Amino acid sequence: MILFILNNELIETDQPEGMVLIDFIRSRQRLTGTKIGCREGDCGACTVLEGTLNNGTVEYQSILSCLTPLGNVQGKHIVTIEGIEQENLSPVQQAMSDRAATQCGFCTPGFIMALTAHSLKKENSDTQKTIASVSGNICRCTGYKSIELAAEDINQNLKGKDLNNTTHWLVKHGFVPDYFLTIPEKLEQIKTQETRKPGIAVGGGTDLFVQKADALYYADLHLTRDRSEMKQITFSGNRCFVGASVTASRLMENDQLINYFPDLKQYFKLISSEPVRNMGTLAGNIVNASPIADLVALFLALDSTVHLKKEKKEREIPLREFYKGYKQTALLQNERIEKVSFELPTVYSVFNFEKVSKRTHLDIASVNTALHLTVKKGTITKATLAAGGVFPYPFYAQQTNSFLAGKPVSSETVREAAQVLMNEIAPISDIRGSKEYKSLLLRQLFFAHFVKLFPDTIHFSELIHQTASS
């Protein structure tokens, strides 16, 4: 049986774990306010709230019910648009109404739930954060300006939010109904047990349930997203260990990682939308083996190690050796990723991530790349460059990395290394660009790494001029 709370009702169901949440909400519970749009995680019409009990309080985030397997809501609080209904409109609903931020209305429930999820966060709001919270929602009618104005109003209404008693404050100010105050106690009473049964490994479902939703409906699933030991980010000595089920959102919000990578949040803003980041796991991104996986590029550049487990047998393999061909990995049958680890940057380290796609945000990369350098007294002592979109699988630039080691930080070094890089890659022409375009794009992004990391030493115009002259 799957047990969870849907709005203010305890649900006990024997429906298949592989049924997606949107179908259970609409077809089994007849809650039709949540809309079915793309079923691929792009439009946001199906957005709902997911509340998880953590140390006596419930933490809420937006998720996409079209990609969430029912098994993943075990022990959670799921809230649909019907679940925030009150005698009066909430400040979120009122702002959308006042600003005429809805026309046909099909997308509106998703926007309202995403903005409500933002309101429930235990952090101070600002206008940019409020607007960013609907990064996963598409509207074809309004032109978005009215929605932005509504977001500004919502942000003003969140001024003075009590971060110590967030839910109480939101109930008092009408953002959510008062039954939200009873949810922690109700979730405490739900006895959840982590399942370890064999089956198809599923993390957040953000890729598998796009491709194979029908095939997974009745399949035996090995759900990993909420396994406690796989959700941790820990630090030991000079290494960081990231559990397989850690989501992109957890990575970008980890204060210790931000200390080591100050631009981490900016990097992750280029990676999918907020609800997808809330759901997608690190191991899922790695095992997917997409040639343009964004998280993989980051972790490849950190020369990460993948920790694998099969029953009681454990082994480790460098991430750069994990891929064997297009969509082929070194995973053995019934073997799982348990965690990923990497050596923490030192005072001599610099790191950068770049990505180009047809849209700046919310799109699959045409080319992505990350670079990690150790530089002492102006000399590169170690380089790890990774890229996506230029090889049949996530690309670790071994020859370029070897070339850079021992070289001074200079325009000449960068220019010569770029030539090595161009000879090392093997892009193909596809819908995201010709092989010539991808090669040029990677070269420009390679230059951008050095221009950003060494602005006083290396200048883009100089690189381009010298390259054109050679």
C-alpha positions, -999 to 999 in steps of 0.1 A, spaced: 0 0 0 11 36 -7 2 60 20 3 98 17 -17 128 24 -35 144 -6 -46 179 4 -63 172 38 -71 135 32 -51 104 41 -47 83 10 -42 45 11 -39 30 -23 -28 -2 -40 -25 15 -74 8 6 -92 39 25 -80 46 33 -117 13 52 -122 22 88 -126 8 111 -99 -12 133 -124 -33 103 -134 -40 93 -98 -50 129 -90 -73 134 -119 -87 99 -127 -88 83 -92 -95 113 -70 -114 134 -96 -93 165 -87 -93 180 -122 -78 214 -113 -44 200 -120 -40 200 -158 -24 176 -182 -2 194 -207 30 181 -223 36 150 -201 73 157 -205 80 182 -177 82 213 -200 49 232 -195 43 231 -157 5 228 -160 6 198 -137 26 215 -110 17 205 -74 33 209 -40 53 181 -24 58 183 14 84 162 31 87 158 69 121 168 82 128 171 119 92 178 128 85 204 101 73 200 66 94 214 37 75 221 5 87 223 -30 71 223 -65 71 191 -85 57 179 -118 30 154 -112 32 142 -148 67 127 -142 63 116 -105 57 79 -100 31 73 -74 56 53 -53 77 84 -48 49 102 -28 49 76 0 48 94 33 45 129 17 20 157 17 8 164 -19 -12 196 -25 -32 204 -56 -49 236 -65 -80 223 -47 -59 220 -15 -53 257 -11 -90 266 -15 -104 289 12 -133 313 17 -112 341 1 -86 340 -26 -50 336 -13 -26 365 -19 -12 345 -48 -45 339 -64 -56 375 -57 -24 389 -74 -30 368 -105 -66 380 -106 -57 417 -100 -30 417 -126 -51 399 -152 -24 373 -153 -46 346 -167 -66 343 -199 -76 309 -211 -67 297 -175 -53 263 -185 -18 270 -172 -30 291 -142 -32 263 -115 4 254 -123 16 290 -119 -4 294 -86 11 262 -71 46 272 -81 42 306 -66 27 291 -34 57 267 -32 79 298 -33 58 314 -5 63 283 17 101 284 15 118 292 48 138 320 32 134 357 25 117 365 -8 126 390 -35 111 398 -69 137 378 -89 133 347 -67 95 350 -70 97 352 -108 123 324 -109 99 301 -91 77 299 -122 107 290 -144 90 257 -152 56 272 -162 46 281 -197 17 304 -207 7 310 -243 -18 338 -237 -5 366 -215 29 375 -228 42 370 -192 43 407 -182 11 405 -162 25 374 -145 57 393 -136 35 421 -121 16 395 -101 49 381 -89 60 416 -77 27 419 -58 32 385 -42 67 394 -32 54 425 -15 29 404 4 57 382 16 75 411 33 79 403 70 74 366 66 84 349 99 112 324 90 110 307 124 72 300 121 67 301 83 36 280 81 19 297 109 26 331 93 13 320 59 -18 306 75 -24 338 94 -20 358 61 -42 336 41 -16 320 18 -26 284 28 -55 269 47 -51 263 84 -51 225 80 -15 229 69 -7 233 106 -19 197 113 2 181 85 35 175 105 16 154 131 -3 135 104 28 127 85 45 115 118 17 89 121 23 75 86 46 45 90 70 46 61 94 19 53 122 21 28 117 -6 1 148 -24 -12 130 -47 -36 147 -55 -70 134 -38 -101 141 -10 -125 160 17 -106 140 50 -105 152 83 -89 132 114 -97 117 100 -129 124 132 -149 139 112 -178 125 77 -175 89 88 -173 93 110 -203 105 81 -224 89 50 -209 59 60 -188 36 33 -203 62 5 -199 69 15 -163 32 16 -152 31 -20 -140 68 -27 -138 87 -37 -107 104 -5 -95 134 0 -72 127 35 -59 158 52 -47 149 89 -44 140 88 -7 166 63 6 180 82 35 216 72 30 215 82 -6 202 118 1 232 130 20 260 155 11 289 149 34 324 161 38 353 140 50 389 152 49 395 168 15 366 150 -2 329 156 -7 305 127 -10 272 132 -28 245 106 -24 230 91 -56 196 105 -48 207 141 -41 187 164 -64 201 193 -84 182 217 -60 199 202 -30 233 206 -47 228 242 -56 215 251 -21 242 235 -1 260 262 18 293 243 21 294 236 -16 287 273 -23 317 282 -1 339 261 -25 321 271 -56 307 307 -52 290 308 -86 273 274 -80 237 289 -81 244 307 -113 256 275 -129 225 256 -118 202 283 -131 213 271 -165 202 236 -157 165 228 -163 136 245 -144 130 247 -107 106 217 -104 128 195 -125 158 205 -103 136 196 -73 131 161 -87 160 150 -108 188 131 -91 226 131 -96 227 93 -103 198 96 -127 217 123 -147 248 101 -148 231 68 -157 210 84 -184 243 87 -202 232 116 -223 261 132 -243 249 166 -231 241 159 -194 248 191 -175 255 176 -141 279 151 -156 299 178 -172 303 195 -138 313 163 -120 336 151 -148 355 184 -145 359 176 -108 375 143 -118 348 125 -97 347 89 -85 315 68 -88 308 45 -59 289 14 -71 272 -14 -52 257 -48 -62 242 -66 -32 271 -66 -7 299 -60 -33 312 -25 -37 336 -10 -62 347 24 -74 354 37 -108 365 72 -121 336 89 -138 358 95 -168 359 57 -173 322 52 -166 310 57 -203 318 30 -229 299 43 -259 266 61 -268 242 53 -240 266 26 -227 280 26 -192 302 4 -170 273 -6 -148 270 -43 -143 236 -60 -141 217 -51 -109 245 -27 -99 236 7 -86 253 40 -80 254 47 -43 273 80 -43 298 102 -61 328 118 -46 354 143 -56 384 161 -41 375 195 -28 391 226 -44 421 242 -27 432 279 -25 450 272 -58 419 260 -76 396 278 -101 364 264 -116 339 275 -142 309 261 -161 295 273 -194 265 263 -214 249 273 -247 214 262 -258 188 276 -282 172 293 -252 195 306 -225 174 289 -198 152 258 -196 167 241 -226 189 211 -234 225 222 -242 239 224 -277 273 224 -259 282 225 -223 316 225 -206 332 228 -172 369 235 -164 388 229 -131 423 242 -129 450 241 -102 473 271 -107 504 278 -87 526 309 -94 510 314 -128 515 278 -139 488 253 -145 497 222 -124 465 202 -131 436 207 -156 404 188 -159 382 199 -188 348 182 -196 323 189 -223 289 177 -236 275 177 -271 309 171 -289 312 133 -284 290 102 -284 290 104 -245 300 130 -219 335 140 -229 366 141 -207 393 160 -226 423 138 -217 447 151 -243 438 187 -237 441 182 -199 476 166 -204 487 195 -227 476 222 -202 495 206 -172 528 225 -167 519 254 -190 518 290 -180 485 309 -179 487 328 -211 469 336 -243 494 314 -262 487 284 -240 449 288 -244 452 292 -281 474 261 -285 453 241 -261 422 250 -281 438 234 -312 445 202 -292 409 202 -281 395 206 -317 415 176 -327 402 156 -298 365 160 -301 341 142 -325 308 162 -327 280 152 -351 254 173 -368 219 171 -353 189 192 -345 210 213 -320 235 223 -346 260 212 -372 293 195 -362 311 227 -374 289 249 -352 294 227 -322 332 227 -327 333 265 -330 310 268 -300 332 246 -278 362 266 -288 346 298 -279 334 284 -245 369 271 -239 381 307 -244 353 320 -222 366 298 -193 400 315 -193 386 350 -199 363 346 -169 389 330 -146 418 352 -155 404 386 -166 436 404 -159 457 381 -180 436 368 -209 413 388 -231 388 374 -255 395 399 -283 431 389 -282 424 352 -284 400 357 -313 424 380 -332 454 357 -327 434 326 -337 421 343 -369 456 353 -378 471 319 -373 
